[in-house]
Amino acid sequence: MKNISGGYLGTVVIEDGAFKVKAKHSTFELTDNRCSGMVFIGNIYENSELLEEQR
């Protein structure tokens, strides 16, 4: 597991080619290898797709 960002409202974690965004109140997760593109906490986009909140 590699912590690549500690700024903004949460933390981005890369593990086994996938990334998970741990925000203050919610967790967003993308479980494939498309770890290219910008990640914005709050309005979370990856490759121009809005990630759905995991409940």
C-alpha positions in Angstrom: 0.0 0.0 0.0 1.3 3.4 -1.0 0.0 6.7 0.3 0.4 9.1 -2.5 -1.6 12.1 -1.3 -2.4 13.5 2.1 -3.9 16.9 1.1 -7.3 18.3 0.4 -10.1 16.5 2.3 -8.9 13.0 2.3 -6.2 10.5 1.3 -5.6 8.6 -1.9 -4.2 5.1 -1.4 -2.8 2.9 -4.2 -2.8 -0.9 -3.6 -2.3 -3.7 -6.1 -3.0 -1.4 -9.1 -6.3 0.0 -7.7 -6.9 3.2 -5.8 -9.2 4.1 -3.0 -10.1 7.6 -1.9 -10.7 7.9 1.8 -12.6 11.2 2.4 -13.7 12.6 5.7 -17.2 11.1 5.6 -17.2 8.6 2.7 -15.0 6.2 0.9 -14.7 6.0 -2.9 -13.0 3.1 -4.6 -12.0 2.1 -8.1 -11.0 -1.6 -8.4 -9.3 -1.7 -11.7 -6.0 -0.6 -13.2 -7.0 2.7 -14.7 -5.0 4.7 -12.2 -4.3 7.5 -14.7 -5.8 10.9 -14.5 -6.5 13.4 -11.8 -8.3 12.7 -8.5 -10.2 15.5 -6.8 -11.6 15.0 -3.3 -15.1 16.3 -3.1 -15.8 16.1 -6.8 -14.0 12.8 -7.5 -13.3 12.1 -11.2 -11.1 9.4 -12.7 -10.7 9.4 -16.5 -13.7 11.8 -16.7 -16.0 9.4 -14.9 -17.7 10.3 -11.6 -17.0 7.5 -9.1 -20.1 6.3 -7.2 -20.1 6.4 -3.5 -19.6 3.0 -1.8 -22.2 2.6 0.9 
